[in-house]
Amino acid sequence: MKDKPFIYLASTSPRRQILLDQIHIAFQCLPIQVAEKIHTGESPRQYADRLALEKAQAGWKSSQRNEIYPVLGADTVVVLNGSLLEKPKDKEDGIRMLNQLSGNTHEVLTSIAMVQHNQIETACSISRVQFREILPDEMEAYWNTQEPVDKAGGYAIQGRGAVFIKRIEGSYSGIMGLPLYETDLLVNRFLSN
């Protein structure tokens, strides 16, 4: 009998790997690529849900896995006043996002999906993050760290971006990219069958 539950993670995100390690879930990463483009009329929640499911399904179809273990997919989006803030395209876009977030409260939605054979389950964590006012030179210095380059909303709560955060309501791990409460529920549901 195994010491830890085992799953496949349809991601190579270092943050998601750290979080799974934190709750003692053994995993193997599957380098899954899906097109991250919002569909016309799709809400940010629908977008995050769809991408998490597409990643899990792509992982399930991967030849690199054994079908006795489920596949977990996840997607995180940042939403400010109903608008999606994706990963910054370049420095100008990253600074623009930080300007928008400065002094405001936004939502971070992380959807997860688990797939195994015909069993599919999803969950979503919604958190609220309040930023303090960020000075222009702070935005420039933060961008120059390269930390925000590949992050939804252009910041990382687990890194230097944490200094901009005045308050959070919700799941810290969800804001990081994998809500542990919801993940643990899905893993236990799948592995108890």
Secondary structure, DSSP 8 states (H G I E B T S, - for coil): --SS-EEEES---HHHHHHHHHTT-EEEE----------TT--HHHHHHHHHHHHHHHHHH-TTS-TTS-EEEEEEEEEETTEEE-S-SSHHHHHHHHHHHTT-EEEEEEEEEEEETTEEEEEEEEEEEEE----HHHHHHHHHTSTTTTSGGG--TTTGGGGGEEEEES-HHHHHT--HHHHHHHHHHHHT-
